[in-house]
Amino acid sequence: MTKDEIRKLYKILIKDLHPDTNDGKRDDEERMTEVVWAWDQIRNSKRFDD
C-alpha cells in the first residue's frame, strides 16, 4: 500500500468509528482507539517518512 492509501483508509475508519458521526454512540470507541494506536505506529515508523 502507498502512504496515501494508508492515510485514506485511516481517515475513512476514524470517520466511521467516531462518536460524533454515529449519533453519539460510543460502541466503537475501543476499536477507534486501536485504529489511532496503529496509525501512530505506522506514522512514526522509519519506513513511513513523509
N, C-alpha and C positions, 0 to 999 in steps of 0.2 A: 504494500500500500504506500501511496505517496503521503507526504506531510499534509497536503491539502485535503486528501481523502480522510485522513485520520481526524483532522480538525472538523471537517463537515460532519462526520459521524458523531463526534463528541458533542457538537452543538445540537444536533438532532436529538441525541439521547437526553441531554440536560433539559431541553425544551419539553420533551415528552414526560420526563420524570419530575420536573419541578412543581411544587405545590401551587405556585401562582398560576400555572397553566392547567391545573387539574382541579379547579374549583376549591382549592384549599385542602384537598385530600393529601394526607401525609403517608399514605400506604407505601409509596415507593421511595421514601426518604433514605432507607438503608441502601437500596440499590444505587440511588443517586450519589451517596457518599462513596460507594465503591467506584463508581464511574469517575468521580472527581479525583479520587486517590490514584486510579490507573492513569488518568490524564496527566497528573503531576509527575508520575514516574516516567512516562513516555516523554513529556516535555523537558524534563531535566536530564534525560539520557544524553550521553555524549554523541550518540548517533542521530539525534534529532536537532542538530544545530540549525538555527534559522538563517 
